[in-house]
Each structure stands twice: as structure tokens, then as C-alpha cells.
Amino acid sequence: MSLPRLAHRTSTVPVSATAAVRQAARELARSGERVINLGAGEPDHPSPPEVVEAAAAAARDPRLHRYAPSRGLPELCEAVAEYRADCYGHAVSTDGLVVTCGAKQAAFNALLALVDPGDEVLVPGPCWVSYPAMIRLVGGVPVPVPSMVEEAFKIDVGRLEAARTSRTKALVLISPGNPTGVAYTAQELADIGQWALDHGIWVISDEVYGELVYDGRKPVSIATVVPAVADQCAVVHGVSKTFAMTGWRIGWLIGPDCLVSAATAIQSHSSSHPTAVAQFAAATALTRSRDRAEEMRAGYERRRRLVLDRLTDVRGITLAEPQGAFYAFIRAERGGRPIDDQDFAARLLREHRVATVPGTAFGAPSHLRLSYATSDEDVVEGLDRLVRALT
């Protein structure tokens, strides 16, 4: 007897390419090989010690052994609202957000609340691997809006308007971006925000790398640049990147009352809420660890300079200068021909022990994502090995 079939949606969603690279690098490392990991999408720092200490104390508090409100612990909601006001000048009430199991769940809850089957969602590319998958899972249609390295991987209103149809429901906007490191200026966000207002399109503003910006830039959000767009904007954020807390799985979704209420109801029937102890730890990060976060940001900026100094003038590599996050996204040629990025990345790991993520995973063949969220020494050595493999 044959087994009953799985839901059709499972056939439309591949395993995350970034997770696959992470696993391959770990397996080589477990075998005793020294692998330089330029594929990691997470900070190489430990979480701040005061966060760990707060979590240990919270674990001994019987109050936090119980269910928490689906919208989040009051302490964390208050800390998020204060942090948002301080960093972005964005006034948010504690009722205007819901705490989630990482920023990824915030994005998924937003899509579940906004997108009906057949609705189109504009996804500027190259794009983080999970957004097209999540859009398909909720029945939507991801519509790529491509950009190129020569354009610094930015899209404009003209490109968005060319992709818009009567079925366009939302736009995903990641700034700073993964995998490109692109960071939109306030004026660029203002233009996009006004376009969204003019056409009644929701904006899903992924700002999880929002504080990791360089060259004197300040965090900026489309919800503050165009205040009116806040009524049709879902802001996705969390502590994972800025505070080196990827494993704690704490994010949040900010939006208008209708969206937050819907996302909270959805969450109440799925994960209920993130772990209460982790929420308490995240509140500590937001209120007590900002200086440590700034130290980490400064370190990434130094490593970004190492990347730019090593790769900017290398024959066969085209690089748009990243303005944020901790990624460089390169287009590569070998022998005058574009690389097969998947084959090259596999060979780079196998023969040179350097992990990268193929650009195909982000909708950009012949590109590679390089993460500089690792030590200065590994950045320098990893880039040297990459250049040797291309020559």
C-alpha cells in the first residue's frame, strides 16, 4: 500500500541553501578539517554576558515557567518600544507590536496575515532565500524584481512600477540587505514609500540588520521616513544580528493595529509565544547591551574594509560596496567566463576549505555571498584562498 501523499506546498519549498552550506561546513570541521566559514549568516561573537546572566536568573523565576502573553512579555514589549524610539525615532506603543520566535516568524506571520492565494508579492533581488519560500507557503506568488551589481543592487520606483499588476498586494524591502549589504538612503525609501501609498501596497520592511550600517550612516526605516506608510507597513526586526543572539530566537513585528492583532491571533494558534526566558534575555540586551552592540558593529565595519581592500581591484570579481549587514555579494568570472556558482562553491569548500553561499540561492547565478562575520584573520585568509581559486 502506498503512503498518502504530502501536501502540494511541500514540493514548492526547497531546503534552505544557507542552512545546507552551514551543515556542510560543520561536517568538514567535525572531521578535523580547518574550514574558513565565509558562508555564515550570523555573528561570530558570543551573546553579551549580561544577557546570559539575565537568562540564568530568569530561569530560576517561577513566573517565567508559565505561559506568557501571546503578544510578548510586557518587559520586552516596553524595551522594544523604547529601543525603536531611540534608534529610529519611531513612536510605537506596546500594543503596536507582537514578539515572535525570531524575525523569520515575524515575516511569516505578516505574510499569513496579508497574503491571500494568488496575491503577488514583489521581491527585489537578489533576495534572502526564505522570502520566496514563505510567500509560496501562504499561497502567494513571489514576483522577482531584479537588480544588478552595476546598480549597487538597488531597485527604484520605475522598476517596481514595471512589475506591479492588479494582483500586487505587498512589497518585501530588506535594508540593509541580505545577501547584498545594500542599504537604502532616506530619500530612496521616501520615493518607494510614496509609491506604495499611491498604489495601496503593503510594505514588509525587514530591518533585522538595521543598526549594522557603516561610513557614518544611521539606522533608517521607511516607516519613519514616510510616516503615513506606517499604516500599511509591517516592520520585521529582532535581536539576532545586532546583539549576536541568533540562537535565542527572539524577533518582533511592528505594524498597524489590524495587522498586529491578526498576527497575534495566528501566533496564538501556532507557537503561542517565544520562550519566556529568552524574551527576558532579549529585554536585557535592548536595555543594557547597546554599547556591546556598537563594539560588534565597529568590528564588522573594520572587516568590511578588509574585504573591500582585498577584492575591489581583483580581475574577475565585480563588487558593489556593501553599506550594511555583514555580507559582500560578488559576481565572479574565471578564465573570462562567468562561474557556475554552485559548482564553484562546492569545489571551493572541497579543495580550498572555504565555505560560501552560491548566488543562485538568492536568484543571482554566477555570484557568491561572502560573510565577514568571522575573525579578521579568517577574512584575510579566506579571501586569499578565494582569489587563488579564481585564477
C-alpha positions in Angstrom: 0.0 0.0 0.0 1.4 3.4 -1.0 1.6 6.1 1.6 -0.9 9.1 1.4 0.7 12.0 -0.4 2.1 15.1 1.3 0.5 18.5 0.8 1.4 20.0 -2.5 3.0 23.1 -0.8 5.9 20.9 0.4 7.1 20.3 -3.2 7.4 24.1 -3.8 9.8 24.7 -0.9 13.5 23.6 -1.1 15.7 23.2 1.9 17.4 26.5 2.8 20.6 26.8 0.8 22.3 28.8 3.6 21.4 26.0 6.1 22.9 23.4 3.7 26.1 25.3 3.5 26.3 25.7 7.2 25.8 21.9 7.7 28.4 21.0 5.1 31.0 23.3 6.7 30.2 21.8 10.2 30.6 18.3 8.9 34.1 19.1 7.5 35.0 20.8 10.7 33.9 17.8 12.7 36.2 15.6 10.7 39.1 17.7 11.8 39.5 20.0 8.8 40.1 23.7 9.3 37.3 25.4 7.4 37.1 29.1 6.9 33.5 29.9 7.0 32.6 32.9 4.8 29.1 31.5 4.4 27.8 32.2 7.9 24.7 34.3 8.3 25.3 35.0 12.0 27.7 36.9 14.2 30.8 35.2 15.3 30.6 36.8 18.8 29.0 35.2 21.8 25.9 36.8 23.2 26.6 39.6 25.7 27.5 38.3 29.2 24.8 40.4 30.9 22.2 38.7 28.6 23.4 35.2 29.6 23.4 36.2 33.3 19.9 37.6 33.0 18.7 34.4 31.3 20.2 32.3 34.1 18.4 34.4 36.7 15.2 34.3 34.7 15.3 30.5 34.5 15.1 30.4 38.3 12.0 32.7 38.4 8.8 30.6 38.6 6.9 33.4 36.9 8.7 32.6 33.7 8.0 28.9 33.9 4.4 29.7 32.8 2.8 30.7 29.6 3.4 34.3 28.6 1.0 36.6 26.7 0.9 35.7 23.0 1.9 39.3 22.2 5.0 39.0 24.4 6.3 39.7 27.9 5.4 43.3 29.0 9.1 43.9 29.9 10.2 43.0 26.4 7.4 44.9 24.6 8.4 48.0 26.6 12.0 47.6 25.8 11.3 47.2 22.1 9.2 50.3 22.1 11.9 52.3 23.8 14.6 50.9 21.5 12.6 51.7 18.5 12.1 55.3 19.6 15.8 55.8 20.5 17.3 54.2 17.3 14.7 55.1 14.7 12.7 58.0 16.1 9.7 55.7 15.6 7.0 56.1 18.3 5.4 52.6 18.8 3.1 51.6 21.6 3.5 48.3 23.3 0.2 47.3 21.7 1.6 48.1 18.3 3.9 45.0 18.2 4.0 41.3 18.7 7.1 39.3 19.9 7.9 36.3 17.7 10.2 33.3 17.5 12.8 35.2 15.6 12.5 37.7 12.9 11.7 34.9 10.5 8.4 34.1 12.3 7.6 37.8 12.3 7.9 37.8 8.5 5.9 34.6 8.1 3.1 35.8 10.4 3.0 39.1 8.4 2.6 37.2 5.2 0.0 34.9 6.6 -2.0 37.9 7.8 -1.6 39.9 4.5 -1.4 37.5 1.5 -4.3 35.5 0.0 -3.9 32.7 -2.5 -2.9 34.3 -5.8 -1.8 37.6 -4.4 1.5 38.8 -5.8 4.4 40.0 -3.6 7.2 42.0 -5.2 10.6 40.7 -4.1 13.6 42.8 -5.1 16.5 40.5 -5.9 19.0 39.2 -5.1 16.9 38.3 -2.1 17.2 36.3 1.1 16.3 32.7 0.3 13.4 32.4 2.7 11.1 35.1 1.4 10.1 33.4 -1.9 9.6 30.1 0.0 7.4 31.7 2.7 5.3 33.6 0.1 4.7 30.3 -1.7 3.8 28.6 1.5 1.0 31.1 2.2 -0.3 30.7 -1.3 1.1 33.9 -2.7 3.2 34.4 -5.9 6.7 35.9 -5.4 7.5 38.3 -8.2 11.2 38.9 -8.6 12.3 42.5 -9.2 15.9 42.0 -10.3 18.8 44.3 -9.8 22.5 44.1 -10.8 25.8 44.8 -9.2 26.3 47.8 -11.6 23.2 49.3 -9.9 24.6 48.6 -6.4 21.8 46.0 -6.2 19.1 48.7 -5.6 15.7 48.9 -7.2 13.8 52.1 -7.8 10.2 53.2 -8.3 10.4 52.6 -12.1 11.5 49.0 -11.6 8.7 48.5 -9.1 6.1 50.0 -11.3 7.1 47.8 -14.2 6.5 44.7 -12.0 3.2 45.9 -10.5 -0.1 44.3 -11.6 -3.6 44.4 -10.4 -2.7 41.4 -8.1 0.2 43.1 -6.4 -0.5 43.0 -2.7 2.8 43.7 -1.0 6.5 44.6 -1.4 9.3 43.0 0.6 12.0 45.5 1.3 15.2 44.4 3.1 17.5 47.2 4.1 20.3 46.6 4.9 20.0 43.7 2.6 20.9 40.0 2.7 22.8 38.9 0.6 24.0 42.2 -0.8 24.6 44.5 2.1 22.7 47.2 0.2 21.3 50.0 2.5 18.7 52.4 1.0 19.0 56.1 1.7 16.2 58.1 3.4 15.4 59.7 0.0 15.3 56.3 -1.8 13.0 55.0 1.0 10.8 58.1 0.7 10.3 57.5 -3.0 9.4 53.8 -2.5 7.1 54.7 0.4 5.2 57.3 -1.6 4.8 54.8 -4.5 3.4 52.2 -2.0 1.0 54.8 -0.7 -0.1 55.8 -4.1 -1.0 52.3 -5.1 -2.3 50.9 -1.8 0.5 48.3 -1.5 1.7 46.8 1.8 5.4 47.1 2.6 7.1 44.4 4.6 10.2 46.2 5.8 12.8 43.8 7.1 15.1 45.7 9.3 16.9 42.9 11.2 20.3 44.3 10.1 19.1 47.9 10.6 21.7 49.0 13.1 24.6 47.4 11.2 25.4 50.3 8.9 28.7 51.9 8.1 30.5 55.1 7.0 28.6 57.2 9.5 25.2 56.1 8.3 22.4 56.0 10.9 19.6 53.4 11.1 16.6 54.5 8.9 13.2 53.0 8.4 10.6 53.5 5.7 8.0 53.8 8.5 9.6 56.9 9.8 10.8 58.5 6.5 7.2 58.3 5.3 5.0 58.4 8.4 1.8 57.7 6.5 3.2 54.4 5.2 3.3 53.1 8.8 -0.5 52.3 8.4 0.4 49.8 5.7 3.8 48.7 6.8 5.0 45.5 8.6 8.3 46.1 10.3 10.3 42.9 10.9 13.1 43.1 13.4 14.9 41.1 16.2 17.9 40.7 18.4 19.7 38.0 16.3 22.2 40.1 14.3 22.8 43.3 16.2 23.2 41.6 19.6 24.7 38.2 18.5 21.6 36.3 19.7 20.7 34.1 16.7 20.0 31.0 18.8 17.7 32.8 21.3 15.0 33.1 18.6 13.5 36.5 19.5 12.1 38.9 17.0 9.1 41.2 16.7 6.6 42.5 14.2 5.5 46.2 14.3 2.5 47.4 12.4 -1.0 48.9 12.4 -3.5 47.5 14.9 -5.3 45.4 12.4 -2.0 43.6 11.3 -0.7 43.2 14.8 -4.0 41.8 16.1 -4.2 39.3 13.2 -0.5 38.2 13.6 -1.1 37.8 17.3 -4.1 35.6 16.7 -2.2 33.5 14.2 0.7 33.1 16.6 -1.7 32.1 19.4 -2.6 29.0 17.4 0.9 28.1 16.3 3.9 28.7 18.6 1.8 30.6 21.3 4.9 32.7 22.2 8.7 32.6 22.3 10.3 31.1 25.3 9.7 33.4 28.3 13.3 33.2 29.5 14.7 34.1 26.1 12.3 37.1 26.0 13.6 38.3 29.3 17.2 37.9 28.0 16.3 40.0 24.9 14.8 42.8 27.0 18.2 42.9 28.8 20.0 43.1 25.5 17.9 46.1 24.4 18.3 48.0 27.6 21.8 47.1 28.8 23.9 45.8 25.8 23.8 48.7 23.3 27.5 49.6 23.9 28.5 46.0 23.2 26.4 46.0 20.1 28.2 49.1 18.9 31.6 47.4 19.5 30.5 44.5 17.4 29.2 46.8 14.6 32.6 48.6 14.6 34.3 45.3 14.2 32.2 44.4 11.2 33.0 47.8 9.7 36.7 47.1 10.1 36.3 43.7 8.4 34.2 45.2 5.6 37.3 47.4 4.8 39.4 44.2 4.7 37.0 42.8 2.1 37.0 46.0 0.0 40.8 46.4 0.1 41.3 42.8 -1.0 38.7 42.4 -3.7 38.0 45.8 -5.2 40.6 45.6 -8.0 40.8 41.8 -8.4 40.4 40.7 -12.0 37.3 38.6 -12.5 35.5 40.0 -9.4 32.8 42.7 -9.5 31.8 44.0 -6.2 29.2 46.6 -5.1 30.3 48.2 -1.9 28.1 47.0 0.9 26.8 49.7 3.2 25.3 47.5 5.9 24.8 44.0 7.3 28.0 41.8 7.2 27.9 40.4 3.6 29.7 41.2 0.3 28.0 39.9 -2.8 30.3 39.4 -5.7 29.9 38.5 -9.4 32.8 36.3 -10.4 34.5 35.1 -13.6 37.1 32.5 -14.2 39.1 32.5 -17.4 36.9 35.3 -18.7 33.7 33.3 -18.3 31.0 33.6 -15.5 31.4 30.9 -12.9 28.9 28.2 -12.3 28.4 29.4 -8.8 27.1 26.2 -7.3 29.9 24.1 -8.8 32.5 26.7 -7.8 31.2 27.0 -4.2 31.3 23.2 -3.8 34.8 23.0 -5.2 35.9 26.0 -3.1 34.8 24.1 0.0 36.1 20.7 -1.0 39.5 21.8 -2.3 40.2 25.1 -0.5 38.2 24.6 2.7 36.3 27.9 2.3 32.5 28.0 2.7 30.5 30.5 0.7 26.9 30.6 -0.4 26.1 30.3 -4.2 24.3 33.3 -5.6 21.8 31.0 -7.3 20.2 30.5 -3.9 19.4 34.2 -3.9 18.3 34.4 -7.6 21.7 35.5 -8.9 23.7 32.9 -10.8 27.5 33.5 -11.1 27.5 35.3 -7.8 28.7 34.3 -4.3 27.7 35.6 -0.9 30.7 36.2 1.4 30.1 36.8 5.1 32.7 38.8 7.0 31.1 37.9 10.4 34.3 36.0 11.3 37.7 36.8 12.6 40.0 39.3 10.8 42.5 36.5 10.2 39.9 34.3 8.6 38.5 37.1 6.4 42.0 37.7 5.0 42.9 34.1 4.6 39.5 33.1 3.2 39.6 35.9 0.6 43.2 34.9 -0.4 42.0 31.3 -1.0 39.0 32.5 -3.0 41.2 34.7 -5.3 43.6 31.8 -5.8 40.7 29.5 -6.8 39.6 32.0 -9.4 43.0 32.4 -11.0 
